[in-house]
Amino acid sequence: MDPTPPSPPLSPPGSPTPTTSSVRSQRRARKPSVKPQGTWLVEGVDAVTGVPEPEITRKKWRTTCGAIARARVAITHPDWSDVGQAERDSLYAELKQSFRVPDEVEEEFRRASLLTIGKLWRNFKSRLVTDFMRQNKSPLAAYPSVSESD
């Protein structure tokens, strides 16, 4: 009698191999989104939220808001309400370079844009604390807009 146990059957050629959660966790980390290039037309905005339409424009708008929040708003502000009106105007002006907005929805778009930039800035600060400060890592390589003194 042969002392070695039989080996499990091989999967058929071309079949996907099962992955485990440990394999998925070894993938590289996501990098911060970059500001999309180009100009998008805002065909309208949601009446309640002011979020732009169509969907592709909404996705580019949110990504652009996040990139502006990370790059242009200092993390030394304790709260979004401490960001001055002049700075908010310059943030909106930078955002407006990438979007063509009809005059009749300009104010709703501006309000929604500044609210979104504020939310994404707050999320960015929270992510810095969670992912870097609590783990004693430096965010300088991932986020060049953050200085050592900040």
GROMACS elastic network, one bead per residue, 0.5 to 0.9 nm:
[ bonds ]
;  ai    aj funct       b0    kb
    2     5     6  0.79483   500
    4     7     6  0.87073   500
    6     9     6  0.88757   500
    7    10     6  0.86160   500
   10    13     6  0.85906   500
   11    14     6  0.84835   500
   11    15     6  0.67329   500
   11    16     6  0.86227   500
   11    17     6  0.80526   500
   12    15     6  0.58538   500
   13    16     6  0.86809   500
   14    17     6  0.88751   500
   16    19     6  0.88899   500
   19    22     6  0.81787   500
   19    23     6  0.63421   500
   19    24     6  0.73847   500
   20    23     6  0.53917   500
   20    24     6  0.66869   500
   20    25     6  0.89371   500
   21    24     6  0.51057   500
   21    25     6  0.62277   500
   21    26     6  0.88392   500
   22    25     6  0.51900   500
   22    26     6  0.65584   500
   23    26     6  0.54164   500
   23    27     6  0.73895   500
   24    27     6  0.58093   500
   25    28     6  0.81570   500
   26    29     6  0.87038   500
   30    33     6  0.86523   500
   31    34     6  0.88275   500
   31   142     6  0.71460   500
   32    67     6  0.81240   500
   32   142     6  0.73005   500
   32   143     6  0.77525   500
   33    36     6  0.85794   500
   33    63     6  0.68477   500
   33    64     6  0.86119   500
   33    66     6  0.77742   500
   33    67     6  0.65806   500
   34    63     6  0.75252   500
   34    64     6  0.76521   500
   34    66     6  0.85962   500
   34    67     6  0.59053   500
   35    60     6  0.84301   500
   35    63     6  0.65548   500
   35    64     6  0.50420   500
   35    65     6  0.82880   500
   35    66     6  0.80977   500
   35    67     6  0.53602   500
   35    68     6  0.75090   500
   36    39     6  0.88868   500
   36    60     6  0.66991   500
   36    61     6  0.89003   500
   36    63     6  0.73091   500
   36    64     6  0.64253   500
   36    67     6  0.88122   500
   36    98     6  0.85627   500
   37    98     6  0.77416   500
   38    98     6  0.62803   500
   38    99     6  0.85884   500
   39    97     6  0.74786   500
   39    99     6  0.53550   500
   39   100     6  0.71542   500
   40    56     6  0.86558   500
   40    57     6  0.60500   500
   40    60     6  0.80395   500
   40    61     6  0.86074   500
   40    98     6  0.63256   500
   40   100     6  0.62213   500
   40   101     6  0.88445   500
   41    44     6  0.89313   500
   41    53     6  0.87326   500
   41    54     6  0.86441   500
   41    57     6  0.69894   500
   41    98     6  0.87936   500
   41    99     6  0.58084   500
   41   101     6  0.65542   500
   41   102     6  0.87255   500
   42    45     6  0.74123   500
   42    52     6  0.58949   500
   42    53     6  0.59446   500
   42    54     6  0.70928   500
   42    57     6  0.66211   500
   42    58     6  0.84519   500
   42    99     6  0.67058   500
   42   100     6  0.59369   500
   42   101     6  0.52169   500
   42   102     6  0.71680   500
   43    52     6  0.73772   500
   43    53     6  0.58289   500
   43    54     6  0.66578   500
   43    57     6  0.88336   500
   43   100     6  0.87394   500
   43   101     6  0.74531   500
   43   102     6  0.74658   500
   44    47     6  0.88682   500
   44    50     6  0.86903   500
   44    51     6  0.84772   500
   44    52     6  0.58695   500
   44    53     6  0.53415   500
   44    54     6  0.76004   500
   44   101     6  0.80307   500
   44   102     6  0.76699   500
   44   105     6  0.69574   500
   44   109     6  0.89916   500
   45    48     6  0.85501   500
   45    49     6  0.78111   500
   45    50     6  0.50314   500
   45    51     6  0.52566   500
   45    53     6  0.55600   500
   45    54     6  0.86015   500
   45   105     6  0.67369   500
   45   108     6  0.74321   500
   45   109     6  0.68641   500
   46    49     6  0.55501   500
   46    51     6  0.53537   500
   46    52     6  0.64561   500
   46    53     6  0.72620   500
   46   108     6  0.86705   500
   47    50     6  0.58695   500
   47    51     6  0.82608   500
   47   108     6  0.81035   500
   48    51     6  0.83252   500
   48   108     6  0.88556   500
   49    52     6  0.88727   500
   49   108     6  0.79003   500
   49   109     6  0.88392   500
   49   111     6  0.89905   500
   49   112     6  0.66015   500
   50   105     6  0.81827   500
   50   107     6  0.86687   500
   50   109     6  0.52920   500
   50   110     6  0.81847   500
   50   111     6  0.72521   500
   50   112     6  0.51982   500
   50   113     6  0.81628   500
   51    58     6  0.69148   500
   51    61     6  0.88352   500
   51   108     6  0.81302   500
   51   109     6  0.66541   500
   51   112     6  0.61518   500
   51   113     6  0.78470   500
   52    55     6  0.78805   500
   52    57     6  0.67352   500
   52    58     6  0.53773   500
   52    61     6  0.77480   500
   52   109     6  0.69219   500
   52   112     6  0.87378   500
   53    56     6  0.77630   500
   53    57     6  0.61338   500
   53    58     6  0.58559   500
   54    57     6  0.54653   500
   54    58     6  0.63135   500
   54    59     6  0.89393   500
   55    59     6  0.62540   500
   55    60     6  0.87113   500
   56    59     6  0.51990   500
   56    60     6  0.63206   500
   56    61     6  0.85058   500
   57    60     6  0.51801   500
   57    61     6  0.59258   500
   57    62     6  0.86195   500
   57    99     6  0.84893   500
   58    62     6  0.62101   500
   58    63     6  0.86596   500
   59    62     6  0.53205   500
   59    63     6  0.62999   500
   59    64     6  0.85820   500
   60    63     6  0.51464   500
   60    64     6  0.59881   500
   60    65     6  0.84996   500
   61    64     6  0.51082   500
   61    65     6  0.60773   500
   61    66     6  0.86549   500
   61    95     6  0.82223   500
   61    98     6  0.84993   500
   61    99     6  0.80393   500
   61   113     6  0.82402   500
   62    65     6  0.50375   500
   62    66     6  0.62598   500
   62    67     6  0.86872   500
   62   113     6  0.84351   500
   62   116     6  0.75113   500
   62   117     6  0.84005   500
   62   120     6  0.88838   500
   63    66     6  0.51720   500
   63    67     6  0.62421   500
   63    68     6  0.86617   500
   64    67     6  0.51028   500
   64    68     6  0.61270   500
   64    69     6  0.84992   500
   64    95     6  0.70143   500
   64    98     6  0.83948   500
   64   117     6  0.89899   500
   65    68     6  0.52119   500
   65    69     6  0.60771   500
   65    70     6  0.86980   500
   65    91     6  0.89429   500
   65    95     6  0.70506   500
   65   113     6  0.70742   500
   65   114     6  0.83558   500
   65   116     6  0.67407   500
   65   117     6  0.51872   500
   65   118     6  0.89109   500
   65   120     6  0.74227   500
   65   121     6  0.89615   500
   66    69     6  0.50301   500
   66    70     6  0.62053   500
   66    71     6  0.85525   500
   66   116     6  0.80822   500
   66   117     6  0.62642   500
   66   119     6  0.88871   500
   66   120     6  0.55591   500
   66   121     6  0.70731   500
   66   124     6  0.84519   500
   67    70     6  0.52996   500
   67    71     6  0.60903   500
   67    72     6  0.83043   500
   67   117     6  0.89090   500
   67   120     6  0.89238   500
   68    71     6  0.51878   500
   68    72     6  0.55370   500
   68    73     6  0.74778   500
   68    91     6  0.70958   500
   68    94     6  0.79397   500
   68    95     6  0.75681   500
   68   117     6  0.74105   500
   68   121     6  0.87583   500
   69    72     6  0.56624   500
   69    73     6  0.54205   500
   69    74     6  0.85763   500
   69    91     6  0.81913   500
   69   117     6  0.55237   500
   69   118     6  0.72598   500
   69   119     6  0.89030   500
   69   120     6  0.65029   500
   69   121     6  0.50429   500
   69   122     6  0.88406   500
   69   124     6  0.81241   500
   70    73     6  0.63017   500
   70    74     6  0.80814   500
   70    75     6  0.85007   500
   70   120     6  0.80780   500
   70   121     6  0.62691   500
   70   124     6  0.67870   500
   70   125     6  0.87568   500
   70   143     6  0.80035   500
   70   145     6  0.71972   500
   70   146     6  0.85181   500
   71    74     6  0.79873   500
   71   143     6  0.82237   500
   71   144     6  0.81780   500
   71   145     6  0.53302   500
   71   146     6  0.80712   500
   72    91     6  0.74341   500
   72   145     6  0.76512   500
   73    76     6  0.86952   500
   73    77     6  0.82435   500
   73    83     6  0.80773   500
   73    87     6  0.82637   500
   73    91     6  0.83792   500
   73   121     6  0.73858   500
   74    77     6  0.61921   500
   74    83     6  0.88626   500
   74   145     6  0.85400   500
   74   146     6  0.79960   500
   74   150     6  0.82480   500
   75    78     6  0.76053   500
   75   121     6  0.82264   500
   75   122     6  0.89258   500
   75   124     6  0.88422   500
   75   125     6  0.66715   500
   75   146     6  0.77238   500
   75   150     6  0.68922   500
   76    79     6  0.88094   500
   76   150     6  0.63333   500
   77    80     6  0.70802   500
   77    81     6  0.87435   500
   77    82     6  0.62144   500
   77    83     6  0.69000   500
   78    81     6  0.84872   500
   78    82     6  0.69150   500
   79    82     6  0.54850   500
   79    83     6  0.74688   500
   79   122     6  0.79846   500
   80    83     6  0.54950   500
   80    84     6  0.88924   500
   80   118     6  0.59265   500
   80   119     6  0.84258   500
   80   121     6  0.80392   500
   80   122     6  0.75521   500
   81    84     6  0.76295   500
   81   118     6  0.88564   500
   83    86     6  0.84652   500
   83    87     6  0.65719   500
   83    88     6  0.69394   500
   84    87     6  0.53278   500
   84    88     6  0.63113   500
   84    89     6  0.87199   500
   85    89     6  0.61030   500
   85    90     6  0.86803   500
   86    89     6  0.50738   500
   86    90     6  0.63677   500
   86    91     6  0.87303   500
   87    90     6  0.51328   500
   87    91     6  0.62279   500
   87    92     6  0.86810   500
   88    91     6  0.50141   500
   88    92     6  0.61923   500
   88    93     6  0.85257   500
   88   114     6  0.72434   500
   89    92     6  0.51747   500
   89    93     6  0.60897   500
   89    94     6  0.86770   500
   90    94     6  0.62089   500
   90    95     6  0.86354   500
   91    94     6  0.52220   500
   91    95     6  0.63199   500
   91    96     6  0.86280   500
   91   114     6  0.80695   500
   91   117     6  0.85964   500
   92    96     6  0.59469   500
   92    97     6  0.87230   500
   92   110     6  0.70065   500
   92   113     6  0.73570   500
   92   114     6  0.70216   500
   93    96     6  0.50147   500
   93    97     6  0.65277   500
   94    97     6  0.54529   500
   94    98     6  0.76225   500
   95    98     6  0.58332   500
   95    99     6  0.70426   500
   95   113     6  0.82562   500
   96    99     6  0.51628   500
   96   100     6  0.70869   500
   96   101     6  0.80004   500
   96   110     6  0.88571   500
   97   100     6  0.78041   500
  101   104     6  0.84479   500
  101   105     6  0.70496   500
  101   106     6  0.61638   500
  101   109     6  0.78488   500
  102   105     6  0.58119   500
  102   106     6  0.62770   500
  103   106     6  0.50963   500
  103   107     6  0.81815   500
  104   107     6  0.77675   500
  104   108     6  0.87954   500
  105   108     6  0.55098   500
  105   109     6  0.61310   500
  105   110     6  0.86265   500
  106   109     6  0.51477   500
  106   110     6  0.60713   500
  106   111     6  0.86720   500
  107   110     6  0.50616   500
  107   111     6  0.61940   500
  107   112     6  0.86270   500
  108   111     6  0.52196   500
  108   112     6  0.61790   500
  108   113     6  0.84622   500
  109   112     6  0.52343   500
  109   113     6  0.59452   500
  109   114     6  0.86286   500
  110   113     6  0.50667   500
  110   114     6  0.62055   500
  110   115     6  0.85672   500
  111   114     6  0.53908   500
  111   115     6  0.61999   500
  111   116     6  0.85939   500
  112   115     6  0.51193   500
  112   116     6  0.60405   500
  112   117     6  0.85597   500
  113   116     6  0.51147   500
  113   117     6  0.60993   500
  113   118     6  0.85572   500
  114   117     6  0.50402   500
  114   118     6  0.61196   500
  114   119     6  0.86443   500
  115   118     6  0.51319   500
  115   119     6  0.62765   500
  115   120     6  0.86868   500
  116   119     6  0.50687   500
  116   120     6  0.60665   500
  116   121     6  0.83802   500
  117   120     6  0.51939   500
  117   121     6  0.59575   500
  117   122     6  0.85643   500
  118   121     6  0.50835   500
  118   122     6  0.62106   500
  118   123     6  0.86468   500
  119   122     6  0.51532   500
  119   123     6  0.62119   500
  119   124     6  0.86071   500
  120   124     6  0.60622   500
  120   125     6  0.86589   500
  121   125     6  0.63054   500
  121   126     6  0.86825   500
  122   125     6  0.51724   500
  122   126     6  0.62897   500
  122   127     6  0.86419   500
  123   126     6  0.50688   500
  123   127     6  0.61012   500
  123   128     6  0.86169   500
  124   127     6  0.50207   500
  124   128     6  0.61832   500
  124   129     6  0.87591   500
  125   128     6  0.50916   500
  125   129     6  0.64588   500
  125   130     6  0.87498   500
  126   129     6  0.52232   500
  126   130     6  0.61661   500
  126   131     6  0.84554   500
  127   130     6  0.50408   500
  127   131     6  0.56401   500
  127   132     6  0.76750   500
  128   131     6  0.54798   500
  128   132     6  0.53421   500
  128   133     6  0.64878   500
  128   134     6  0.87490   500
  128   139     6  0.71651   500
  129   132     6  0.56129   500
  129   134     6  0.60308   500
  129   135     6  0.85577   500
  130   133     6  0.63463   500
  130   134     6  0.56597   500
  130   135     6  0.74821   500
  131   134     6  0.66404   500
  131   135     6  0.64292   500
  131   136     6  0.87631   500
  131   137     6  0.77991   500
  131   139     6  0.85937   500
  132   135     6  0.52632   500
  132   136     6  0.58894   500
  132   138     6  0.59937   500
  132   139     6  0.61231   500
  133   136     6  0.50848   500
  133   137     6  0.61258   500
  133   138     6  0.73947   500
  133   139     6  0.83770   500
  134   137     6  0.78212   500
  135   138     6  0.89395   500
  138   141     6  0.72687   500
  138   142     6  0.85258   500
  138   148     6  0.86501   500
  139   142     6  0.54926   500
  139   143     6  0.58207   500
  139   144     6  0.80595   500
  139   146     6  0.73368   500
  139   147     6  0.89123   500
  139   148     6  0.89566   500
  140   143     6  0.52264   500
  140   144     6  0.54853   500
  140   145     6  0.78239   500
  140   146     6  0.61006   500
  140   147     6  0.67633   500
  140   148     6  0.72588   500
  141   144     6  0.62084   500
  143   146     6  0.57859   500
  143   147     6  0.87289   500
  144   147     6  0.71554   500
  146   149     6  0.83859   500
  146   150     6  0.64657   500
  147   150     6  0.53280   500
